[in-house]
Amino acid sequence: MKLLISCSEEVRAALQGGQPVVALESTIISHGMPWPQNMETALALEKIVREEGAIPATIALLDGRIQVGLSAAEIERLAAPESEVVKCSLRDLAVVLQRKALGATTVAGTLFAAAGAGIRFFATGGIGGVHRGGEQSLDISADLPQLARSQVAVVSAGAKSILDLPRTLEYLETLGVPVIGWQTDEFPAFFTRSSGQPVAHRYDSEEHLAKALKIQWSLPLPQGVLVANPIPEAFEPEAEPIQRATEQALAEAKEQNIYGKALTPFLLSRVEQLSGGLSLSANVKLVENNARLAARLARAYAIS
């Protein structure tokens, strides 16, 4: 499989030299945001990672290979509104590679590629999880089991607020995935800082968390770690409009029989529309915040 994972020269040199590297997903480019915000955000994330002393490694499927580390032209190819991009979770990888189609990796797909390339840190917006009503539908994101078998620290603003957060946390506990609150005792709810759900562990120091990650991966355990990083207070939108938009979007999805891999992009798009753009601006700020923390942790890990 390593033959199908191709690192850019910059990423390869950084990994070989023990430099900090941060993986970035590409679904946020192709399916998470509209043009041109998607392109602008993708480039901004790479810039933030560099400013914090790490090397960015945006991941996507290009021409029959999993590419770890993209050029600006390759990012634009994913972002362009006329591009046909397949949203790639684990089940899609082989088919998209065989067809040499353009594919954007979800959290699960990015985790797989990052672990395969030897990257320990990954910044995203929010992970997938147990969908509302998942106790009947069994609609559970592949992100969770993949996190349980990838020794990667995922920095996110919790799980997407469209999900069942208590059941998502329960499932992560079952899988043995440590959930660590970054400077918080509460699991963030993606767009908002508060979910009412406590986290089992908290860290306030990058150095101390990096040391804990070293210990985690020195143990004979396959799990990754979820670092829950709340959106900065200055950019947190009011909870009520977001919640109202989310409930309406969920109802519309049910009425229109939208499910599976089409559900999350639909919900995020509708929440953005119904909230008057509040969710999009918050999404940009929270993922930038996650990229900054992931780079700082990667740097602390490299020197610890």
C-alpha positions as CSV (number, residue, x, y, z in Angstrom):
1,M,0.0,0.0,0.0
2,K,2.9,2.4,0.6
3,L,3.5,2.4,-3.1
4,L,0.2,4.1,-3.5
5,I,0.9,6.7,-0.8
6,S,3.1,9.4,-2.4
7,C,4.6,12.1,-0.3
8,S,5.7,15.4,-1.7
9,E,9.4,16.0,-1.6
10,E,9.0,18.6,1.2
11,V,6.9,16.3,3.4
12,R,9.2,13.3,2.7
13,A,12.3,15.3,3.7
14,A,10.5,16.6,6.8
15,L,9.5,13.2,8.0
16,Q,13.0,11.7,7.3
17,G,14.6,14.6,9.2
18,G,12.2,14.4,12.2
19,Q,10.6,17.8,11.6
20,P,7.0,18.4,12.7
21,V,4.4,17.7,10.1
22,V,0.7,18.3,10.2
23,A,-1.8,16.4,8.0
24,L,-4.8,18.4,6.6
25,E,-7.9,16.8,5.1
26,S,-9.2,17.7,1.6
27,T,-13.0,17.1,2.1
28,I,-13.2,20.5,3.7
29,I,-12.0,21.9,0.4
30,S,-14.2,20.0,-2.0
31,H,-17.4,19.4,0.1
32,G,-17.1,21.5,3.3
33,M,-17.1,25.0,2.0
34,P,-18.2,27.0,-1.1
35,W,-15.9,28.6,-3.6
36,P,-13.8,30.7,-3.1
37,Q,-13.8,30.3,0.7
38,N,-12.6,26.7,0.3
39,M,-9.5,27.6,-1.7
40,E,-8.7,30.6,0.6
41,T,-9.2,28.5,3.7
42,A,-7.0,25.6,2.5
43,L,-4.1,28.0,1.7
44,A,-4.6,29.8,5.0
45,L,-4.3,26.6,6.9
46,E,-1.1,25.7,5.2
47,K,0.3,29.2,6.0
48,I,-0.7,28.9,9.6
49,V,1.0,25.5,10.0
50,R,4.2,27.0,8.5
51,E,4.0,30.1,10.7
52,E,4.0,27.8,13.7
53,G,7.1,25.9,12.6
54,A,5.6,22.8,11.0
55,I,5.2,21.4,7.5
56,P,1.6,21.2,6.1
57,A,0.6,17.9,4.4
58,T,-2.8,18.3,2.8
59,I,-4.0,14.9,1.6
60,A,-6.1,13.9,-1.5
61,L,-6.4,11.2,-4.2
62,L,-4.8,12.3,-7.4
63,D,-4.4,10.3,-10.6
64,G,-4.3,6.8,-9.0
65,R,-2.3,7.7,-5.9
66,I,-2.8,9.0,-2.4
67,Q,-0.9,12.3,-2.4
68,V,0.4,13.5,1.0
69,G,1.4,17.2,0.5
70,L,-0.3,19.2,-2.2
71,S,0.9,22.1,-4.4
72,A,-1.2,25.2,-4.7
73,A,-2.3,24.1,-8.2
74,E,-3.4,20.7,-6.8
75,I,-5.4,22.5,-4.0
76,E,-7.1,24.7,-6.6
77,R,-7.9,21.6,-8.7
78,L,-9.8,20.2,-5.7
79,A,-11.5,23.6,-4.9
80,A,-12.6,24.6,-8.3
81,P,-16.5,24.5,-8.6
82,E,-16.3,22.7,-11.9
83,S,-14.2,19.9,-10.6
84,E,-15.8,16.5,-10.0
85,V,-14.4,15.3,-6.7
86,V,-15.4,12.0,-5.0
87,K,-15.7,12.2,-1.2
88,C,-13.4,9.4,0.0
89,S,-13.8,7.5,3.2
90,L,-12.1,4.2,3.7
91,R,-14.6,2.2,1.6
92,D,-14.0,4.5,-1.4
93,L,-10.2,4.5,-1.6
94,A,-9.6,1.4,-3.8
95,V,-12.3,2.2,-6.3
96,V,-11.2,5.9,-6.7
97,L,-7.5,4.9,-7.0
98,Q,-8.3,2.2,-9.6
99,R,-10.4,4.7,-11.6
100,K,-7.7,7.4,-11.2
101,A,-10.4,9.8,-10.2
102,L,-10.0,13.0,-8.2
103,G,-10.8,12.3,-4.5
104,A,-11.0,14.3,-1.3
105,T,-10.3,12.5,1.9
106,T,-12.6,12.5,4.9
107,V,-11.3,12.4,8.4
108,A,-11.1,8.6,8.2
109,G,-9.4,8.6,4.8
110,T,-6.9,11.3,6.0
111,L,-6.2,9.3,9.2
112,F,-5.4,6.2,7.1
113,A,-3.0,8.1,4.8
114,A,-1.4,10.1,7.6
115,A,-0.7,7.0,9.6
116,G,0.6,5.2,6.5
117,A,3.0,8.1,5.8
118,G,4.1,8.3,9.5
119,I,2.5,11.6,10.4
120,R,1.5,11.9,14.0
121,F,-0.7,15.1,13.9
122,F,-3.8,16.0,12.0
123,A,-5.9,19.2,12.1
124,T,-9.5,19.2,11.0
125,G,-12.7,21.1,11.8
126,G,-14.8,18.5,13.6
127,I,-14.8,14.7,13.4
128,G,-17.7,12.6,12.4
129,G,-19.5,10.4,14.9
130,V,-22.8,8.8,15.9
131,H,-25.6,10.5,14.0
132,R,-28.8,11.5,15.7
133,G,-31.0,8.4,15.8
134,G,-28.0,6.3,15.3
135,E,-29.2,3.8,17.9
136,Q,-31.8,2.8,15.3
137,S,-30.1,3.6,12.0
138,L,-26.5,2.5,13.0
139,D,-25.3,5.6,11.1
140,I,-21.9,5.9,12.7
141,S,-19.0,7.6,11.0
142,A,-16.0,5.5,9.9
143,D,-13.9,8.3,11.5
144,L,-14.4,6.7,15.0
145,P,-13.1,3.2,14.3
146,Q,-10.3,4.5,12.1
147,L,-9.2,6.8,15.0
148,A,-9.1,3.7,17.2
149,R,-6.5,2.1,14.9
150,S,-4.4,5.1,13.8
151,Q,-1.7,6.4,16.1
152,V,-2.4,10.0,15.2
153,A,-3.5,13.0,17.4
154,V,-6.5,14.6,15.8
155,V,-7.0,18.2,16.8
156,S,-10.7,19.2,16.2
157,A,-13.4,21.4,17.7
158,G,-15.1,18.3,19.0
159,A,-17.5,16.5,16.7
160,K,-19.8,18.2,14.3
161,S,-22.8,19.7,16.1
162,I,-25.3,17.9,13.7
163,L,-24.4,14.7,15.6
164,D,-25.4,12.9,18.8
165,L,-22.5,14.1,20.9
166,P,-23.2,12.0,24.1
167,R,-23.3,8.8,22.1
168,T,-20.3,9.8,20.1
169,L,-18.3,10.2,23.3
170,E,-19.6,6.9,24.6
171,Y,-18.5,5.1,21.4
172,L,-15.0,6.7,21.6
173,E,-14.8,5.4,25.2
174,T,-15.8,1.9,24.0
175,L,-13.1,2.1,21.4
176,G,-10.5,3.2,23.9
177,V,-9.7,6.5,22.3
178,P,-8.5,9.2,24.8
179,V,-10.5,12.4,24.5
180,I,-8.4,15.3,25.8
181,G,-9.8,18.8,26.4
182,W,-7.4,21.5,25.4
183,Q,-7.7,24.2,28.1
184,T,-11.3,23.0,28.8
185,D,-13.1,20.5,31.0
186,E,-16.0,20.3,28.5
187,F,-16.3,18.7,25.1
188,P,-16.8,21.5,22.5
189,A,-19.8,21.3,20.2
190,F,-18.0,22.4,17.0
191,F,-19.5,25.8,16.3
192,T,-19.9,26.5,20.1
193,R,-17.6,26.0,23.0
194,S,-20.1,24.2,25.2
195,S,-21.9,20.9,24.8
196,G,-22.7,20.0,28.4
197,Q,-20.5,16.9,28.1
198,P,-17.4,16.6,30.3
199,V,-14.0,15.3,29.0
200,A,-12.1,12.8,31.1
201,H,-8.7,14.6,30.7
202,R,-7.5,18.2,30.3
203,Y,-4.2,19.7,29.3
204,D,-3.1,23.3,29.3
205,S,0.5,22.9,28.3
206,E,1.7,21.9,24.8
207,E,4.9,20.4,26.4
208,H,3.0,18.2,28.8
209,L,0.5,17.0,26.3
210,A,3.3,16.2,23.8
211,K,4.9,14.1,26.5
212,A,1.6,12.3,27.2
213,L,1.3,11.5,23.5
214,K,4.9,10.1,23.5
215,I,3.8,7.7,26.4
216,Q,0.5,6.8,24.6
217,W,2.4,5.7,21.5
218,S,5.1,3.9,23.5
219,L,2.5,1.6,24.8
220,P,1.3,-1.5,22.7
221,L,-2.0,0.3,21.9
222,P,-3.3,1.1,18.4
223,Q,-5.4,4.1,19.3
224,G,-5.0,7.6,18.2
225,V,-6.0,10.6,20.5
226,L,-8.7,13.2,20.0
227,V,-7.7,16.7,21.2
228,A,-10.8,18.7,21.6
229,N,-10.0,22.4,21.0
230,P,-12.9,24.8,21.4
231,I,-13.5,27.7,19.0
232,P,-12.0,30.9,20.4
233,E,-14.6,32.9,22.4
234,A,-14.1,35.9,20.1
235,F,-15.5,33.9,17.1
236,E,-18.1,31.8,18.8
237,P,-21.6,32.4,17.3
238,E,-24.7,32.6,19.3
239,A,-25.9,29.0,20.1
240,E,-29.6,29.5,19.5
241,P,-29.5,30.5,15.7
242,I,-27.1,27.6,15.1
243,Q,-29.2,25.1,17.0
244,R,-32.4,26.3,15.2
245,A,-30.7,26.0,11.8
246,T,-29.4,22.5,12.7
247,E,-32.8,21.2,13.7
248,Q,-34.4,22.6,10.5
249,A,-31.7,21.1,8.4
250,L,-32.1,17.7,10.0
251,A,-35.8,17.8,9.4
252,E,-35.3,18.7,5.8
253,A,-32.8,15.8,5.3
254,K,-35.3,13.4,6.7
255,E,-38.1,14.7,4.5
256,Q,-35.9,14.5,1.4
257,N,-34.5,11.0,2.4
258,I,-30.9,12.2,2.4
259,Y,-28.5,9.8,4.1
260,G,-25.1,8.2,4.0
261,K,-22.1,10.2,2.6
262,A,-24.5,12.9,1.2
263,L,-25.9,13.7,4.6
264,T,-23.1,15.7,6.3
265,P,-22.4,18.0,3.3
266,F,-26.1,18.6,2.9
267,L,-26.5,19.5,6.6
268,L,-23.5,21.7,6.8
269,S,-24.6,23.6,3.6
270,R,-28.2,24.1,4.9
271,V,-27.0,25.2,8.4
272,E,-24.8,27.8,6.7
273,Q,-27.8,29.0,4.6
274,L,-30.3,29.0,7.4
275,S,-27.9,30.7,9.8
276,G,-27.2,33.5,7.4
277,G,-23.5,32.5,7.1
278,L,-22.8,32.4,10.8
279,S,-21.7,28.8,10.6
280,L,-19.4,29.3,7.7
281,S,-17.4,32.1,9.4
282,A,-17.2,30.1,12.6
283,N,-16.1,27.0,10.6
284,V,-13.2,28.9,9.1
285,K,-12.1,30.3,12.5
286,L,-12.3,27.0,14.3
287,V,-10.3,25.1,11.7
288,E,-7.6,27.8,11.7
289,N,-7.4,27.5,15.4
290,N,-7.1,23.7,15.2
291,A,-4.3,24.0,12.6
292,R,-2.4,26.4,14.9
293,L,-2.6,24.1,17.9
294,A,-1.8,21.0,15.9
295,A,1.4,22.6,14.6
296,R,2.4,23.7,18.0
297,L,1.9,20.3,19.4
298,A,3.8,18.7,16.5
299,R,6.7,21.0,17.2
300,A,6.6,20.3,21.0
301,Y,6.4,16.6,20.2
302,A,9.5,16.8,17.9
303,I,11.7,18.3,20.6
304,S,10.3,16.4,23.6
